[in-house]
C-alpha cells in the first residue's frame, strides 16, 4: 500500500476507533496545542516554554495510550502525553505532545491523536481549536520552480487554517502569512498532519516556521528567533504565556543538513 492509500484508509478509520475505544475519553480545553517532538528538539522547546500565565500556575500531566499495537506489536505500549495548563480554576489550554516517530507508524499515531481529540469531552463550552506548530527545514518547503525564498532577511511565519473558523484561528491568520498556493511540503510530520486534520475537518491552525539546520552561529540564532516567534504567536492568540528563557534552555541545536533524509511522501498543500 502506498502512502496516499495508507493515509486515505487512516482517514476512514476514525469511526472504527470510536467503535473499539476502551480508554477513558480525553478532556480538552478550548485551546489544544498539538506538538510534535521533532528530532531537532524544537517541539519540546516550544512545549517547555508555554504556560498558562507568568504567575504561579499548575500543570497536570497524563499519559495518552495510542492503541497502535494492532499496526505494529512493537508499539503496543506507546503513549503520548497530555498536559493541562491551569491557572486557578481555569484550564487555559490542553497540550498533546507526540514523540518522534518514523513512517509509517507516524501516520497511525497522528490519526489516533486526532481521533481522540475529536471524541474528547470539552472542558469549556467553546469548540476546541487545534494549534499545531511545525518548524520545518527551509529545504523541505518548495514551490514548483524551486525552493521557497523571500526578499526579506526575516523568514515569514506561515499559517494554514483547516476546518470551521474560530476566533483563535482567525487571530492566528492575522499574525501569519498565507502560504503560496503552489507551496509543496516535503516534511513528513507536517504533510501527514495536514492531510489527516483536513480529512477529519477539525478546527485547526497550523503555524509553519522555517529553519536552516545550519551549524553556523548566525543561523542558529535565526532558528532560535523563529522558535520564539512561533511560541509567541501561539501564546498571544490563546491567552497563554510563552517564556523565552525556558524555551531556550530546553533546545539543544543539532547540525544536520536540511537536504538529508528519505524521499518526500507527497506534496500535500494546494
C-alpha positions in Angstrom: 0.0 0.0 0.0 1.5 3.4 -1.0 1.4 6.5 1.2 -1.7 8.0 -0.4 -3.7 4.8 0.0 -2.4 4.5 3.6 -3.5 8.0 4.6 -6.9 7.6 2.9 -7.5 4.4 4.8 -6.5 6.1 8.0 -8.9 9.0 7.4 -11.7 6.4 7.3 -10.7 4.7 10.5 -11.8 7.4 12.9 -15.3 5.8 13.0 -13.7 2.4 13.7 -11.7 4.0 16.6 -14.9 5.2 18.2 -16.4 1.8 18.0 -13.5 0.0 19.6 -12.5 2.6 22.2 -11.6 1.1 25.5 -9.9 4.1 27.2 -11.4 7.0 29.1 -12.1 10.0 26.9 -9.7 12.8 26.9 -10.7 16.2 28.3 -9.7 19.2 26.3 -9.8 22.9 26.8 -10.8 25.4 24.1 -7.2 25.6 23.0 -5.4 22.3 22.1 -1.7 22.5 21.4 -0.6 19.6 19.2 3.2 19.5 19.5 5.3 17.0 17.6 8.6 16.1 19.3 10.9 16.5 16.3 14.5 15.3 16.2 15.9 18.8 16.4 14.1 19.5 19.7 12.0 22.5 18.5 8.7 21.0 19.5 9.9 20.1 23.0 11.4 23.6 23.4 8.1 25.2 22.5 6.2 22.9 24.9 8.5 23.8 27.7 8.1 27.5 27.0 4.3 27.5 27.1 2.5 28.2 30.3 -1.0 29.4 31.3 0.4 32.6 32.9 3.6 34.3 34.1 2.2 34.0 37.6 2.2 30.8 39.7 0.3 28.1 37.9 0.0 24.3 37.7 0.4 21.7 35.1 -1.4 18.4 35.2 0.3 15.6 33.3 -1.5 12.5 31.9 -0.4 9.6 29.6 -2.3 9.1 26.4 -2.3 5.5 25.2 -2.1 5.4 21.4 -3.5 2.0 20.7 -1.1 1.2 17.9 -0.4 -2.4 18.8 -2.8 -3.6 16.0 -0.5 -1.9 13.5 2.9 -3.0 14.9 3.4 -5.1 18.1 6.5 -3.0 18.9 4.3 0.0 19.6 1.7 -1.8 21.8 2.6 0.3 24.8 3.4 3.5 23.0 2.0 6.6 24.8 1.8 10.3 24.2 1.5 12.9 26.9 -1.4 15.3 27.7 -0.8 18.3 29.9 -3.5 20.6 31.2 -2.2 24.2 31.6 -4.1 25.5 34.6 -4.3 28.9 36.3 -6.6 29.0 39.3 -9.7 27.1 38.4 -9.3 27.8 34.7 -7.8 25.3 32.2 -6.2 27.7 29.7 -5.0 25.0 27.3 -4.5 21.3 26.7 -1.2 20.3 25.3 -0.7 17.0 23.5 2.9 16.0 22.9 3.6 13.3 20.4 7.1 11.7 20.4 9.3 11.5 17.4 8.2 8.6 15.2 9.2 7.3 11.7 6.8 6.5 8.9 4.6 4.6 8.6 3.7 4.4 12.3 3.8 8.2 12.4 0.6 8.5 10.4 -1.1 6.0 12.6 -0.1 7.9 15.7 -1.3 11.3 14.4 -4.6 9.7 13.3 -5.0 8.2 16.8 -4.4 11.6 18.5 -6.8 13.4 16.2 -9.5 10.8 16.7 -9.2 11.2 20.5 -9.4 15.0 20.2 -12.5 14.7 18.0 -14.1 12.5 20.6 -12.9 14.4 23.7 -15.0 15.8 26.4 -15.0 19.6 26.3 -13.9 21.4 29.5 -15.5 24.6 28.3 -18.5 25.3 26.1 -16.2 26.5 23.3 -15.4 24.2 20.4 -11.7 23.4 20.7 -9.2 24.8 18.2 -6.1 22.7 17.5 -3.0 24.8 17.3 -0.1 22.9 15.7 3.4 24.5 15.4 5.9 23.0 13.0 9.5 24.2 12.5 10.5 22.9 9.1 13.8 22.9 7.3 13.6 25.5 4.5 14.8 22.9 2.0 11.5 21.0 2.7 9.3 23.8 1.6 9.3 24.2 -2.2 7.5 25.9 -5.0 7.0 24.4 -8.4 10.1 26.3 -9.6 12.4 25.5 -6.7 12.9 26.4 -3.1 10.7 28.8 -1.2 12.6 32.1 -1.0 11.8 35.6 0.4 13.1 39.0 -0.4 13.4 39.8 3.3 16.2 38.5 5.6 13.5 37.7 8.1 11.8 34.4 7.5 8.0 34.7 7.4 5.7 32.5 9.5 3.0 30.8 7.5 -0.4 29.9 8.8 -2.8 27.3 7.4 -6.4 27.2 8.6 -8.3 24.0 8.4 -12.0 23.2 9.2 -14.5 25.6 10.6 -13.1 29.0 11.5 -12.8 30.1 15.2 -11.8 33.2 17.0 -8.4 31.7 17.6 -7.8 30.5 14.0 -8.7 34.0 12.8 -6.3 35.6 15.2 -3.5 33.3 14.1 -4.3 34.1 10.5 -3.9 37.8 11.2 -0.4 37.2 12.6 0.9 34.9 9.9 1.1 34.8 6.2 -0.9 32.6 3.9 1.3 30.2 2.0 1.6 30.5 -1.7 -0.9 28.2 -3.5 1.9 26.3 -5.2 3.7 25.5 -1.9 4.8 21.9 -1.7 5.6 20.4 1.7 8.2 17.7 1.8 8.4 17.3 5.6 6.6 14.1 6.6 5.2 15.1 10.0 3.6 18.3 8.7 2.4 16.7 5.5 0.8 13.8 7.3 -0.8 16.0 10.0 -2.2 18.4 7.4 -3.7 15.6 5.3 -5.3 13.9 8.3 -6.7 17.0 10.0 -8.2 18.1 6.8 -9.8 14.7 6.4 -11.3 15.0 9.9 -12.4 18.6 9.2 -11.3 19.7 12.7 -10.9 23.4 13.5 -7.1 23.8 13.4 -4.4 26.4 12.8 -1.0 25.2 11.6 1.9 27.5 12.2 4.9 26.9 10.0 8.3 28.4 10.8 11.3 27.9 8.6 14.7 26.8 10.0 18.1 26.4 8.4 19.6 23.5 10.3 23.0 25.1 9.8 25.7 24.8 12.5 26.7 28.5 11.9 26.1 30.7 14.9 24.1 33.3 12.9 21.8 30.6 11.5 21.3 29.0 15.0 20.4 32.5 16.3 17.9 32.9 13.5 16.4 29.5 14.2 16.0 30.4 17.8 14.3 33.6 16.9 11.9 31.7 14.7 11.2 29.4 17.6 10.4 32.4 19.8 8.1 33.9 17.2 6.1 30.7 16.8 5.7 30.3 20.5 4.7 33.9 21.0 2.0 33.7 18.2 0.6 30.7 19.9 0.5 32.4 23.3 -0.8 35.8 22.2 -3.7 34.3 20.4 -4.8 31.8 23.1 -4.5 33.8 26.2 -1.4 31.9 27.4 2.2 32.8 28.1 5.4 32.0 26.4 8.7 32.0 28.3 11.7 32.6 26.0 14.3 31.7 28.5 12.6 28.4 29.5 12.3 27.6 25.8 15.9 28.4 25.1 17.3 26.2 27.9 15.3 23.2 26.6 16.6 23.5 23.0 19.8 21.7 22.0 20.6 22.6 18.4 21.7 19.9 16.0 24.0 20.3 13.0 22.0 18.3 10.4 21.8 19.0 6.7 18.3 20.1 5.7 18.7 18.2 2.4 19.1 14.8 4.1 16.5 12.3 4.9 14.3 10.0 2.9 12.2 10.6 -0.1 9.2 13.0 0.5 5.9 11.3 0.9 3.9 13.8 -1.1 3.3 17.4 -1.6 0.0 18.0 0.2 -0.6 21.7 0.0 -2.5 23.1 -2.9 
